[in-house]
Amino acid sequence: MTAVLLIEDDDNLRDALSLALHRYGHTVTLAASGEAGLSALADGPVDIVVLDVMLPGVDGFEVCRRIRGRSTVPIIMLTARGEDVDVVSGLETGADDYVVKPVQPRILDARIKAVLRRAAVVAVPAVDREVHGDLVIDRDALTITEGDRQPELTRTEWQLLLALSERPGQVFSREQLLERVWGFDHLGGSRLVDACVQRLRAKLEKEPSNPRYVQTVRGFGYRFGPVA
């Protein structure tokens, strides 16, 4: 059974989602505030966090940042609006996916399962160890080294890096990356890709504004290298 931590301050919605998720076979721990959610996460075990944006006190964005500071547990954010500023802010703080309220429980269940599939399965590598200039990717150990640094990536960032680096020089559209990394397509999905690329560059590149590894091909998408 999947252990879900649901952080939501609306009593009615929290109870309704909890009941529905139980029916779908999940175990659910409830928290009505960001601080309570962080405490519940520390008590564990938690397989995935479903996190509301609008929380009393510490909001969902800050909770997400704090979680990412200590854990790679998958996070799905609940936002009352589908506005870019909300969605992108959540993704940039480290969320793996987002769902716009009002959410149907079956949709949330499907998104939870999709995120967990990505977290559990890493593509079988054709080559276990790759060297790209100063960057060394060990697909078997799931570690990367860039010069004297060893950046820590979330599961989704790993999936994106592996998808791109598997075929250096090939241009992938956002739609292709969405399918390869996230495993599904939905309205606004390109925002998931762009936000994850930004996070990956911030960790991987010495100059994120002038990327050496994850490059933009204007009007088409992204490619990995080639590194000179």
C-alpha positions as a Python dict, from the first residue, in 0.01 Angstrom:
ca = {
    (1, 'M'): (0, 0, 0),
    (2, 'T'): (114, 352, -78),
    (3, 'A'): (168, 582, 219),
    (4, 'V'): (28, 924, 125),
    (5, 'L'): (81, 1236, 333),
    (6, 'L'): (-204, 1477, 256),
    (7, 'I'): (-140, 1835, 370),
    (8, 'E'): (-464, 2030, 327),
    (9, 'D'): (-626, 2286, 558),
    (10, 'D'): (-983, 2256, 424),
    (11, 'D'): (-1148, 2005, 658),
    (12, 'N'): (-1415, 1892, 414),
    (13, 'L'): (-1178, 1847, 121),
    (14, 'R'): (-915, 1678, 337),
    (15, 'D'): (-1166, 1425, 471),
    (16, 'A'): (-1321, 1362, 128),
    (17, 'L'): (-986, 1303, -41),
    (18, 'S'): (-867, 1087, 246),
    (19, 'L'): (-1175, 864, 224),
    (20, 'A'): (-1142, 835, -154),
    (21, 'L'): (-770, 757, -144),
    (22, 'H'): (-834, 487, 118),
    (23, 'R'): (-1084, 333, -122),
    (24, 'Y'): (-818, 333, -394),
    (25, 'G'): (-591, 133, -165),
    (26, 'H'): (-366, 402, -17),
    (27, 'T'): (-291, 465, 349),
    (28, 'V'): (-330, 835, 428),
    (29, 'T'): (-176, 1052, 697),
    (30, 'L'): (-350, 1387, 737),
    (31, 'A'): (-208, 1728, 825),
    (32, 'A'): (-399, 2057, 839),
    (33, 'S'): (-96, 2289, 822),
    (34, 'G'): (251, 2306, 677),
    (35, 'E'): (422, 2264, 1012),
    (36, 'A'): (206, 1963, 1097),
    (37, 'G'): (288, 1815, 757),
    (38, 'L'): (662, 1856, 807),
    (39, 'S'): (636, 1687, 1146),
    (40, 'A'): (436, 1399, 996),
    (41, 'L'): (697, 1359, 722),
    (42, 'A'): (972, 1335, 983),
    (43, 'D'): (776, 1065, 1164),
    (44, 'G'): (732, 871, 835),
    (45, 'P'): (720, 650, 645),
    (46, 'V'): (582, 851, 352),
    (47, 'D'): (587, 743, -13),
    (48, 'I'): (436, 1061, -160),
    (49, 'V'): (319, 1403, -41),
    (50, 'V'): (2, 1570, -169),
    (51, 'L'): (48, 1934, -74),
    (52, 'D'): (-197, 2224, -88),
    (53, 'V'): (-56, 2562, -193),
    (54, 'M'): (-276, 2785, 25),
    (55, 'L'): (-200, 2684, 383),
    (56, 'P'): (-221, 2886, 705),
    (57, 'G'): (113, 3009, 835),
    (58, 'V'): (377, 2839, 622),
    (59, 'D'): (240, 2814, 267),
    (60, 'G'): (278, 2517, 34),
    (61, 'F'): (568, 2666, -161),
    (62, 'E'): (777, 2705, 155),
    (63, 'V'): (678, 2357, 275),
    (64, 'C'): (791, 2217, -59),
    (65, 'R'): (1124, 2400, -33),
    (66, 'R'): (1179, 2264, 318),
    (67, 'I'): (1095, 1910, 213),
    (68, 'R'): (1334, 1933, -81),
    (69, 'G'): (1606, 2049, 157),
    (70, 'R'): (1601, 1711, 327),
    (71, 'S'): (1416, 1459, 110),
    (72, 'T'): (1354, 1348, -249),
    (73, 'V'): (1007, 1214, -166),
    (74, 'P'): (771, 1279, -461),
    (75, 'I'): (542, 1582, -420),
    (76, 'I'): (216, 1664, -596),
    (77, 'M'): (90, 2016, -534),
    (78, 'L'): (-279, 2109, -519),
    (79, 'T'): (-350, 2456, -653),
    (80, 'A'): (-687, 2631, -658),
    (81, 'R'): (-595, 2801, -984),
    (82, 'G'): (-420, 2691, -1299),
    (83, 'E'): (-240, 3021, -1337),
    (84, 'D'): (118, 3001, -1457),
    (85, 'V'): (253, 3186, -1155),
    (86, 'D'): (112, 2926, -914),
    (87, 'V'): (206, 2625, -1122),
    (88, 'V'): (557, 2739, -1208),
    (89, 'S'): (628, 2854, -851),
    (90, 'G'): (535, 2508, -725),
    (91, 'L'): (743, 2328, -983),
    (92, 'E'): (1043, 2555, -929),
    (93, 'T'): (1041, 2477, -556),
    (94, 'G'): (1076, 2108, -638),
    (95, 'A'): (728, 1963, -688),
    (96, 'D'): (703, 1669, -928),
    (97, 'D'): (352, 1741, -1050),
    (98, 'Y'): (50, 1961, -983),
    (99, 'V'): (-327, 1914, -985),
    (100, 'V'): (-576, 2199, -1016),
    (101, 'K'): (-872, 2208, -776),
    (102, 'P'): (-1145, 2099, -775),
    (103, 'V'): (-984, 1759, -828),
    (104, 'Q'): (-1163, 1433, -892),
    (105, 'P'): (-1026, 1160, -662),
    (106, 'R'): (-976, 919, -953),
    (107, 'I'): (-761, 1182, -1129),
    (108, 'L'): (-554, 1238, -816),
    (109, 'D'): (-515, 861, -774),
    (110, 'A'): (-396, 830, -1135),
    (111, 'R'): (-144, 1113, -1091),
    (112, 'I'): (-15, 959, -766),
    (113, 'K'): (41, 627, -942),
    (114, 'A'): (210, 797, -1238),
    (115, 'V'): (451, 990, -1015),
    (116, 'L'): (532, 678, -814),
    (117, 'R'): (599, 479, -1131),
    (118, 'R'): (855, 740, -1233),
    (119, 'A'): (1008, 732, -886),
    (120, 'A'): (1037, 353, -883),
    (121, 'V'): (1153, 283, -1237),
    (122, 'V'): (1468, 414, -1396),
    (123, 'A'): (1522, 316, -1758),
    (124, 'V'): (1761, 26, -1806),
    (125, 'P'): (2080, 188, -1931),
    (126, 'A'): (2258, 82, -2246),
    (127, 'V'): (2579, 222, -2094),
    (128, 'D'): (2627, 224, -1717),
    (129, 'R'): (2876, 510, -1706),
    (130, 'E'): (2895, 812, -1933),
    (131, 'V'): (3161, 1081, -1949),
    (132, 'H'): (3068, 1416, -2102),
    (133, 'G'): (3356, 1657, -2050),
    (134, 'D'): (3368, 1728, -1677),
    (135, 'L'): (3036, 1555, -1622),
    (136, 'V'): (3028, 1187, -1526),
    (137, 'I'): (2692, 1010, -1512),
    (138, 'D'): (2684, 675, -1336),
    (139, 'R'): (2347, 531, -1436),
    (140, 'D'): (2397, 217, -1229),
    (141, 'A'): (2477, 396, -903),
    (142, 'L'): (2251, 693, -988),
    (143, 'T'): (2521, 947, -915),
    (144, 'I'): (2661, 1237, -1113),
    (145, 'T'): (2987, 1421, -1072),
    (146, 'E'): (3057, 1758, -1228),
    (147, 'G'): (3420, 1851, -1168),
    (148, 'D'): (3463, 1838, -791),
    (149, 'R'): (3088, 1862, -726),
    (150, 'Q'): (2832, 1586, -682),
    (151, 'P'): (2490, 1749, -728),
    (152, 'E'): (2188, 1581, -568),
    (153, 'L'): (1893, 1536, -800),
    (154, 'T'): (1532, 1452, -734),
    (155, 'R'): (1389, 1143, -903),
    (156, 'T'): (1221, 1351, -1172),
    (157, 'E'): (1539, 1548, -1241),
    (158, 'W'): (1723, 1218, -1275),
    (159, 'Q'): (1468, 1086, -1521),
    (160, 'L'): (1500, 1401, -1730),
    (161, 'L'): (1881, 1391, -1729),
    (162, 'L'): (1887, 1022, -1825),
    (163, 'A'): (1635, 1075, -2105),
    (164, 'L'): (1841, 1358, -2255),
    (165, 'S'): (2191, 1216, -2205),
    (166, 'E'): (2098, 877, -2349),
    (167, 'R'): (2107, 1039, -2695),
    (168, 'P'): (2349, 1334, -2690),
    (169, 'G'): (2279, 1589, -2959),
    (170, 'Q'): (1924, 1469, -3030),
    (171, 'V'): (1659, 1737, -2995),
    (172, 'F'): (1357, 1637, -2786),
    (173, 'S'): (1035, 1835, -2798),
    (174, 'R'): (862, 1919, -2471),
    (175, 'E'): (587, 1673, -2564),
    (176, 'Q'): (841, 1394, -2614),
    (177, 'L'): (1007, 1466, -2281),
    (178, 'L'): (672, 1485, -2108),
    (179, 'E'): (589, 1138, -2234),
    (180, 'R'): (936, 989, -2167),
    (181, 'V'): (983, 1137, -1820),
    (182, 'W'): (634, 1194, -1682),
    (183, 'G'): (463, 917, -1873),
    (184, 'F'): (151, 1112, -1963),
    (185, 'D'): (29, 1422, -2142),
    (186, 'H'): (-202, 1691, -2012),
    (187, 'L'): (-287, 2054, -2062),
    (188, 'G'): (-4, 2280, -1953),
    (189, 'G'): (242, 1992, -1941),
    (190, 'S'): (516, 2195, -2106),
    (191, 'R'): (540, 2392, -1783),
    (192, 'L'): (644, 2074, -1604),
    (193, 'V'): (926, 2024, -1852),
    (194, 'D'): (1049, 2385, -1849),
    (195, 'A'): (1047, 2408, -1468),
    (196, 'C'): (1232, 2078, -1432),
    (197, 'V'): (1493, 2189, -1689),
    (198, 'Q'): (1548, 2509, -1489),
    (199, 'R'): (1598, 2312, -1168),
    (200, 'L'): (1831, 2066, -1338),
    (201, 'R'): (2041, 2347, -1485),
    (202, 'A'): (2065, 2521, -1148),
    (203, 'K'): (2217, 2206, -999),
    (204, 'L'): (2420, 2088, -1297),
    (205, 'E'): (2552, 2392, -1475),
    (206, 'K'): (2822, 2628, -1353),
    (207, 'E'): (2646, 2900, -1553),
    (208, 'P'): (2276, 2809, -1572),
    (209, 'S'): (2206, 3111, -1796),
    (210, 'N'): (2466, 2979, -2042),
    (211, 'P'): (2411, 2602, -2018),
    (212, 'R'): (2679, 2365, -2132),
    (213, 'Y'): (2489, 2039, -2093),
    (214, 'V'): (2112, 2094, -2113),
    (215, 'Q'): (2070, 2323, -2411),
    (216, 'T'): (1763, 2495, -2552),
    (217, 'V'): (1694, 2459, -2922),
    (218, 'R'): (1469, 2757, -2982),
    (219, 'G'): (1134, 2667, -3131),
    (220, 'F'): (1193, 2292, -3090),
    (221, 'G'): (1285, 2184, -2736),
    (222, 'Y'): (1598, 2065, -2557),
    (223, 'R'): (1906, 1856, -2621),
    (224, 'F'): (2198, 1726, -2419),
    (225, 'G'): (2527, 1872, -2537),
    (226, 'P'): (2723, 1791, -2733),
    (227, 'V'): (2989, 1916, -2493),
    (228, 'A'): (3295, 2067, -2656),
}
